[in-house]
Amino acid sequence: MSVRPVSSASPALDDRIARLRRLAESEPRLEGVLLYGSWTVGEADAHSDIEAYLYVEDKHLDDFDARAFLGQLAPLELAYTNMYGILAVVFDDLMRGEFHITPAGQGIEEVPTWEGMVHLPRPEAAVLLDRTGRLTRAARRLAEFRPPEPAATAQQLCDELANWTLMLAHVLARGEVARAHTLLHAVVGPLQLKLCRLLRGSTAHWLTPSRALEKDLPAADVDRYIATTAAAREGELRTAARASWRWSRELGAEAAGRWGIRVPEELHERIADLLAGHRTD
């Protein structure tokens, strides 16, 4: 398969990807290699990592030494299986890498199921190796960008925000400041950003909604997000949590006006009261 080379803002990453292609072609146990992430959507820069699926022929899965294979790309400073079951590596130039070592049979069949989650605008460029043609056909299913369905997604996000903000309120009332800090920033914040992106028609970075936030969303939305952040100090955190819930409710009201979603106003008021330190029983 002949593909016109793709250049990014990171020559080092381009070179490593070109080397990965050559190494994969010379490794008979690999049926295919598929890139994903920032390079495939034209957003790679000097801080980007390399992310790929290595599709190993099923009969060779147990004897394929992925660490040794990747060590041919560049010397490895770190290589381990991370919390998601992905082989994570750090090369000697501090470029990160994440590699899914996947049996080719079922793995390639699953690629079309990523529609709506993964976007490969140039599937032929993302496919570095395809010995059978199966991987290219599967990757082409991801060429069209499919934004999330607005009404159902907005309803899900609004319900999630109510549930997790209520938990945040209870945790704060208990005095667990560090736990509340984590809930606000790691759980509630990303849900808010997804709802905001949905409303603004900016869903390209859906899986990581904080990515390129300052470029993707209006300054007013960025300011509202910043107001929901705080250090893990109780007073600041309580103020941020109340600001967060106000923004969640405003986003929910906007979604209700646009798509007719259900908003349980009484529950929302009770959550606000709990965040304000008022008894709700």
N, C-alpha and C positions, 0 to 999 in steps of 0.2 A: 504494500500500500504506500503510494507516494503522496506525501503531504507537504504543502508549502510551510517552511519553518515559521514559527511564531516568535516574535521578539517582544520582550516585556521591558519594564523599567529596571529589571534586575538581571544584568548579564550573567552574574554568577548562577542564578537560578536557571536561566536559559541553558547555560552550559551543563549544569547538573542533569537537567531533564534530557538534553541531547545524549549525555553519557548513559543515562538510565535506558533510553531507547536502544542504544547499541548493545549494552550489556544484556538486556532482555532478549534481543534478537539472537544472541549467542547462547542463551540458556534454554536448552530443549525442554526442560521440565515446566516452563511457563507457556500457557496457552494464550494469555493476554495480559496487558497492563493498561489500566485506566486511571488517568489523572482526574482530580477534582480540586475544588478550592479556588483561591484567588487567581492563580495563573490561568485557569480555564475560562474565566470571565473577564480577563483583561485588566485585572486590578493588582497584579503583583508588583511589589517594590522591593527595596533592599532589605526589608524586614520580614518578607514573606517566607513561608516554609514550603516544603514539597510534600504533597499528599497524594497517595495513590493506592489503588487496589492491585495486588499481584495475584493473578488467577493461576494457581498451580494445578497441573493435571492431577486429577483425583488420586491416581495410583502412586504419585510421587509426593503427596502432601507430607507424609511422615519423614521422608528423606531429603526434603528441600531445606537447606540451612539458610534462612532468610538473613540472619545477621552477617554471615560470611558473604552472601551475595551483595548486600548493601554496603559492606565494607569496601567493595570495589569501586563504589562511587566516590568515596573520600574516607579518610580515616575517621573512625567512630570514637567519640569521647564518652558516649553513653548509648546504651541500647537495652531496652527492657519492655515488657508487655505492660501497658498502662491499665488504669482502672476500667477502661472500656474494652479491653481485650485487643487493643491495637498495638502493633510493634512501633514504639516511639524511639527515635534516635536523635542524637545531637552530633553533628559532624564537627571536624576540627576547626572550621571557620565560624562556628556557633549557629549555623543554619540548622533549623529543626526539621524533622521529617516524621510523618505518620504513615504507616504502611499496613494495610489490611491484607493478611496472608489468607487467601480464600480458595476453597476448592472450586475449580473451574466449572464443574458440572452445574451445580445448583447456584453458585455465585453469579454467573453470567445471566442465568435465567431470572434472577431477582432484580437486575438493573432496571428494567422497565417499570417496576413497582415504585421507583423513586420519583415518578412524575409528580410535580407539585412541590417537591422538596429539594431536588437537585436540578440545576439548570446548566446545560453544556451547550452554549451557543455555537461552538465549533466542535461537534463530536469527533470528527476525523482527526483534529489536532489533539484532543484529549486522549484518544486511543493511541498509545505508543506501540502496542504490539497486538496483533490479532491473527493468529495462525489459521483460524477456521472461518472467519467472517461473522461469527455469532456475536462477538462483542461490539463490533461496529454497528450491526443492525440494532442491537439493544440500546446502544448509546444514542442513536439517532432519535429514539423516542423521547429523549430529554432535551432536544434542540429547541423546542418551543417553550418560552417562559409561561408558566401557568400560575397566576396569582391565586391566593386563597379565596374561597367563596366568601363574599363579604358578610352576609347576614348571619349564617351559621357560625362563622369564625368569631364575629363580634359578640354573639350571644355567649359562646364558650369563654371568651376572654373576660367578659363582664362578670360571668358567674365565678370564674377562677379568681378574679380580683376581689370579689366580695368574700369568698371563702378564705383566701390567704390573708387578706387584711384583717379579717376577724381574728384569725389565729395570731397575727401580729399584735393586735390590741390585747388579747388575753396574755400573751407572753410579756408584753410591756407591763401590764397590770401586776403580773407576778414578780416583776423586777429583774427579769433575765435580759439585761441590756445587750450583751454580746449576741445572744440568740436572736433577739429582735433585730439587731443590726444586720445579721446575715439574712433573715427573712426579707427585710425591706429591700436590700440591694441585690440579692441573688435570686429571689423568687418574684416579689411584687414588681420590682423595676422592669425586668425584661417583659413581663406581661403587659405592663403599661405601654412600653415602647412598641410592642407589636400592635396594640390597639390603635395607638397614635399613627403608626405607619399605615395601617389599614385605612384609617380615615383620610390620610393625606395622599393615598395612592402611591406609596413609596415602599413596596414590599420586596424589592430586589434582595435586600439583606435580611430576609425573614428569619433564617435559622440563627443568626447572630444579630439581633435587632439593635445593639449598641454600635455595630460596625459602621464607620463613616457617618455617624449620627449628625455631626456638625455640618456635613455637606448635604445630607439627604433631607433633613427636616428644617422647617422655618425656625428662625432664631427664637421666636416666642415659645415654641415647643421645647427647644433645647433649654431655655431658661426655666420652664416649668419642671423639666426633668431634674435640673441641677438643684432646684428648691426641694426636691424629694430626697436629696442625699445629705448625709451627716456623718460626723465622727461617732464612734461608739461611746458617746457620753449621754447620759440619760436625758438631760434637758434638751439638748440639740436633737436627739433622736425622736423624742416625743413631738417636737415641732415639725420635723421632717415627715413623720408618719401622718400627722394631721394634714400637711400640705399634699402628701401623696394621695390620701383618700379624697381630698377635694378634687384633685386632678382626675383621679379615676372616675369620680361621679360625673364630672364635666364631660369626659370622653364618652362615658356610657350614655349620657343624655344626648350627646351629638349623634352617637350611633343609633339610638332609639328614634331620633327624628329622621334619620336618613333611611334606616332599614327596618324600622318597626320592631326592634327587639324588645324583650320583656325586661323591665327594670323594677325590682322589688323595693320601692321607695321606703316602706316602713323599716325593712331590714337595714337599708342603707343608713337611715337616721339613727338606728340603734347602734350600728357600728361607729358612727361619728360620735355618739354620746360616750361610748366606751373609750374611744381614743381621747376624748376630752376629760376623762376621769370621772364621768358621771355614772351612777349606779343605773343598771338597766333592768333590774328585777322588780 
